[in-house]
């Protein structure tokens, strides 16, 4: 039985669209630059800017159509340079934490996105690099894979960042990865809310 690799979202693939304001994308880029100390070419902000340009960010599950959801933040990480890297234990932990935040449940859902991530991370630790599952393979389509979704808050981002860092040998999150995308989304949501 052959397994097809999930495909990355393409421009105009989503039926409902939301415009990302240039000011919001610039704010996200500034936040990422401050966090990483350098400009990232394929960062979360760059991916959201591309989504803005392509009008491809679907808000189907969002009560506040201006807020970025956890599912959307996960999908953005698939579009960054981090999306191409083999999924590891820190990514799986961050995805599990994001899923728990989105669903409001304190455990990984059987067959859910977090379980898929954990399985992929375990498999990646035992396989040849060319056979590895990437971060993008797991988080592409996250909005549909999550049992529920909600707008990203600062507390959500902090929980996901903590999960990623607890499972890293160094004390840095992956630029453009799950934690970075969640932090950028929380910042944008907070600025949209207050501004």
FENCOR-V515809 format. One record per residue. N is the residue number from 1. RES is the residue in three letters. OMEGA is omega in whole degrees, -180 to 180 (999 if undefined). NEAR is the number of other ideal C-beta (glycine too) atoms within 12 Angstrom. D_LAST is the distance of its C-alpha to the last C-alpha in Angstrom with 2 decimals. Layout:
# FENCOR-V515809
n: <N:N>
res: <RES:RES>
omega: <OMEGA:OMEGA>
near: <NEAR:NEAR>
d_last: <D_LAST:D_LAST>
This chain:
# FENCOR-V515809
n: <1:2:3:4:5:6:7:8:9:10:11:12:13:14:15:16:17:18:19:20:21:22:23:24:25:26:27:28:29:30:31:32:33:34:35:36:37:38:39:40:41:42:43:44:45:46:47:48:49:50:51:52:53:54:55:56:57:58:59:60:61:62:63:64:65:66:67:68:69:70:71:72:73:74:75:76:77:78:79:80:81:82:83:84:85:86:87:88:89:90:91:92:93:94:95:96:97:98:99:100:101:102:103:104:105:106:107:108:109:110:111:112:113:114:115:116:117:118:119:120:121:122:123:124:125:126:127:128:129:130:131:132:133:134:135:136:137:138:139:140:141:142:143:144:145:146:147:148:149:150:151:152:153:154:155:156:157:158:159:160:161:162:163:164:165:166:167:168:169:170:171:172:173:174:175:176:177:178:179:180:181:182:183:184:185:186:187:188:189:190:191:192:193:194:195>
res: <UNK:UNK:UNK:UNK:UNK:UNK:UNK:UNK:UNK:UNK:UNK:UNK:UNK:UNK:UNK:UNK:UNK:UNK:UNK:UNK:UNK:UNK:UNK:UNK:UNK:UNK:UNK:UNK:UNK:UNK:UNK:UNK:UNK:UNK:UNK:UNK:UNK:UNK:UNK:UNK:UNK:UNK:UNK:UNK:UNK:UNK:UNK:UNK:UNK:UNK:UNK:UNK:UNK:UNK:UNK:UNK:UNK:UNK:UNK:UNK:UNK:UNK:UNK:UNK:UNK:UNK:UNK:UNK:UNK:UNK:UNK:UNK:UNK:UNK:UNK:UNK:UNK:UNK:UNK:UNK:UNK:UNK:UNK:UNK:UNK:UNK:UNK:UNK:UNK:UNK:UNK:UNK:UNK:UNK:UNK:UNK:UNK:UNK:UNK:UNK:UNK:UNK:UNK:UNK:UNK:UNK:UNK:UNK:UNK:UNK:UNK:UNK:UNK:UNK:UNK:UNK:UNK:UNK:UNK:UNK:UNK:UNK:UNK:UNK:UNK:UNK:UNK:UNK:UNK:UNK:UNK:UNK:UNK:UNK:UNK:UNK:UNK:UNK:UNK:UNK:UNK:UNK:UNK:UNK:UNK:UNK:UNK:UNK:UNK:UNK:UNK:UNK:UNK:UNK:UNK:UNK:UNK:UNK:UNK:UNK:UNK:UNK:UNK:UNK:UNK:UNK:UNK:UNK:UNK:UNK:UNK:UNK:UNK:UNK:UNK:UNK:UNK:UNK:UNK:UNK:UNK:UNK:UNK:UNK:UNK:UNK:UNK:UNK:UNK:UNK:UNK:UNK:UNK:UNK:UNK>
omega: <-179:178:177:177:177:180:176:178:177:179:178:178:-175:-176:179:-173:178:178:173:-178:179:179:-180:178:178:177:179:179:179:179:179:179:178:-178:-175:-179:180:177:179:-179:179:-177:177:-180:178:179:178:176:177:178:177:-179:-179:-177:-172:-180:-176:-179:-174:-175:-171:175:177:-173:177:-178:176:-178:176:178:178:179:177:180:178:-180:177:-176:-179:176:179:180:-178:-176:176:-180:179:-175:180:176:-179:179:179:179:178:179:179:179:179:177:-178:-175:-177:180:-176:178:177:-180:177:-178:-179:-177:179:178:177:-180:180:178:180:179:178:179:180:-179:-178:-174:178:-178:-179:-180:-175:173:-179:175:-180:179:-176:-172:175:-178:-176:-179:179:-177:179:177:179:-180:178:178:179:174:177:180:177:-179:180:178:-180:177:179:180:180:-178:179:-178:179:175:177:-177:-180:173:179:178:-179:-179:-176:-178:179:179:178:-180:180:179:179:178:179:179:180:180:179:-179:-176:-175:999>
near: <3:4:10:7:15:24:12:26:30:13:16:15:21:24:12:18:20:29:21:37:21:15:18:33:32:22:29:44:33:21:31:42:22:18:30:28:10:13:17:31:20:29:37:53:44:33:45:42:33:26:39:28:18:22:19:29:43:28:27:18:29:28:13:18:21:24:31:50:39:47:45:49:53:52:45:51:52:40:38:41:26:40:38:22:29:29:42:32:27:38:49:39:33:49:52:42:39:55:46:29:41:38:25:16:18:13:15:26:25:14:15:27:45:41:24:33:44:33:25:34:32:19:23:28:21:14:15:10:13:9:16:25:35:32:45:38:35:46:49:31:24:42:35:23:32:37:27:26:35:31:33:42:28:24:20:40:37:23:30:45:35:26:34:40:26:20:30:23:11:10:12:17:37:42:33:42:53:58:45:48:58:53:45:50:51:38:37:45:35:26:24:25:18:10:13>
d_last: <52.10:49.65:45.98:43.56:40.64:37.22:35.77:32.36:30.07:30.74:28.60:28.40:29.93:27.34:27.78:24.23:21.61:17.89:16.41:14.47:12.51:14.21:11.17:10.62:14.40:14.62:12.31:14.52:17.55:16.82:16.44:19.68:21.43:20.83:22.07:25.09:25.88:26.39:25.09:25.91:27.23:26.87:23.83:21.20:18.80:21.72:22.48:19.06:19.28:22.73:21.62:19.16:22.11:24.44:22.21:23.62:20.99:22.23:20.11:23.21:22.77:19.10:18.22:14.53:15.17:11.84:12.62:15.19:18.28:20.87:23.32:21.19:20.57:24.35:25.15:23.10:25.32:28.29:27.22:27.06:30.14:30.13:30.88:34.28:35.38:37.67:35.92:36.90:36.81:33.50:31.87:33.62:32.47:28.80:29.21:31.03:28.32:25.65:27.98:28.54:24.83:24.44:27.58:27.39:30.99:32.43:34.71:34.92:35.74:39.19:38.92:35.12:32.92:33.39:37.15:37.26:35.50:37.91:40.87:39.86:39.36:42.77:44.39:42.91:44.40:47.83:47.83:48.31:45.20:45.74:45.66:42.42:39.56:36.31:32.81:32.06:35.12:33.71:29.96:30.30:29.82:28.19:26.37:29.84:31.51:29.29:30.54:27.04:23.45:20.07:16.49:16.56:15.52:16.00:19.34:20.42:19.89:21.77:24.56:25.01:25.00:27.60:29.72:29.80:30.67:33.38:35.11:35.08:37.84:35.47:32.24:29.93:27.97:28.81:26.55:24.87:26.46:25.34:23.84:22.06:20.62:19.52:17.87:16.02:14.93:13.81:11.70:10.08:9.77:8.27:5.53:5.18:5.76:3.79:0.00>
